[in-house]
């Protein structure tokens, strides 16, 4: 039988951990009561201690504790309810003077404190969800009324003569097509709906609002507010805002606004998502209530109210968003998580063994063929290294991401919530390891085949086509439209890459800037992609002229662009976040990436022109960028180096048990941030050794990023815990504005 303390620790909601009853502290208070008793009084006091712990139960507005004896029962405590500033407070009073010991008083004071804490948190969250439910109810009613208006207008546009209709002929963009806007008669059903909305004090911008006293509109105004998600929609949204400002200006002529079918469909999708999040939040609140009731022995009386509210949300969602199909509704409200398959674990082990075997075979064959000796022609190293190291660096990053998922899951960091991944389709760490091992098995297998054919005397143009085929295969797997090979995750990855490339046109979410940070550590991979694209797309693999791709002027100019791009994308994301949120910290973060761009450009110039002047500039710019990055890593991203913390120079809340791990991580991140020093050393090594050193330094940066990822998400998770964020807030399509505004 599992102890309740362990069961509570395993089931509590991590983001609300501090709001749960401190069950362990209450157990310490009970132990204190038992230890303070004298030996002759142990039995008598043990009975009293039992009556405190076991039969506490809630009866209406007070908590009553009773103990049994052979003759009768006696009431030993009385709980009084007092009115606080916001919520009701409970105070326990001991009735029997014999029980007025300091330990017993301390226990009941702690019990009252925990009860009031739980009750206040529950009331606050319940009020929040009730208000959110009322807002959603209102939003849903507006959506239904708008759909009724659109339906009636469409029906009337089909029945009226063409000469009496007024329709807008749009362009080829389907999203800009609007419905017929023929004026409705006073007796039309759609007009009845509008009149009903206006009777409730609501109106549509540009729809001919009724005037109040002094010609002013009535109290409230409603409008459809759909967020833009593509560059085209950004322009459309800005145009729409300007048009609404023109309509709202009393000096301008109100010519009316169109009811757009696409906007209504998007509004329905947003409201549906808000219902899903509300239902999830109510489920978490029900779990919170249930666990605390067990810890307090039925502590909360309002549990049934939450259940009824969750059932009401379920009914409304089923009726309006699932065509009364409860099974379909439950797929949204309670998405089922796929259980870890033993086949995945088996395949991970199988591909790991294949990878180790093939890599050993490749190392032996390369040594026997003398491919890495100083006398070997440079063609093999110069063509094999950029192509295959690109795959290896990517595989290393995927492997470290799998390690991150394993650690986040082990420490109960809610990464799915932070990244807003769907629990039913999000990759588990075993899935990531399967992708990594199968990926590397194919890469090393291609390397073995390439080496065998090259050693057998086949023409280079035939042999060098093997890496090209491998690239085409992986590209096809990435964009494959069929529901195989983790399609939802592949498409999510492509959407995030699109958002990064198009920065700052898209609103920046956590997963977007997290992925952009990963790209800043993969600049060597992007450089290898540049060479690979030149070598295969330009057809140089047919003539085996790899020098053309490395010595041309265009190649050197593109080297600057590729070195700048990840930092530029990240800087644009910071600018967009500052524009959206108004937080000056995003401007400071932007400065960090600008300094990194400057340092990268100077180091690249020094590699081409190794003069003392450029060496001095490398040291100055790289040192400034490194100090900037280290400060941001430790203070902003990890939340460490707090001199007033109870954990010296760390932070108050730590997930890992040993502080020494954090100190070691700080030292490791500091050392790996100094890898740029190698660029100014100019070690006198051969071609093979230089390529190995280059690959080693690129791998160290990826390892540093994987190490950084854990503490970055740990800090984000603790911020969510501190603010009790366990359910995301979904933006709603209909915005209420004061008519005077």
Secondary structure, 3 states (H helix, E strand, C coil): CCCHHHHHHHHCCHHHHHHCCCHHHHHHHHHHHHHCCCHHHHHHHHHHHHHHHCCCEEECCEEECEEECCCCEEECEEEEEEECCCCEEEEEEECCHHHCCHHHHHHHHHHHHHHHHHHHHHHHHHHHHHHHHHHHHHHHHHHHHHHHHHHHHHHHHHHCCHHHCCCCCCCCCHHHCCCCCCCCCCCCHHHHHHHHHHHCCCCECCCCCCECHHHCECCEEEEECCCCCCHHHHHHHHHHHHHHHHHHCCCCCCCCCCCCHHHHHHHHHHHHHHHHHHHHHHHHHHHHHHHHHHHHCCCCCCHHHHHHHHHHHHHHHHHHHCCCCHHHHHHHHCCCCCCCCHHHHHHHHHHHHHHHHHHHHHHHHHHHHCCCCCCCCHHHHHHHHHHHHHHHHHHHHHHHHHHHHHHHHHCCCCHHHHHCCCCCCCCCHHHHHHHHHHHHHHHHHHHHHHHHHHHCCCCHHHHCHHHHHHHHHHHHHHHCCCCCCCHHHHHHHHHHHHHHHCCCCCCCCHHHHHHHHHHHCCHHHHHHHHHHHHHHHCCHHHHCCCHHHHHCHHHHHHHHHHHHHHHHHHHHHHHHHHHHHCCHHHHHHHHHHHHHHHHHHHHHHHHHCCCHHHHHHHHHHHHHHHHHHHHHHHHHHCCCCCCCCCCCCCCCCCCCCCHHHHHHHHHHHHHHCCHHHHHHCCCCCCHHHHHHHHHHHHHHHHHHHHHHHHHHHHHHHHHHHHCCCCCCCCCCCEEEEECCC
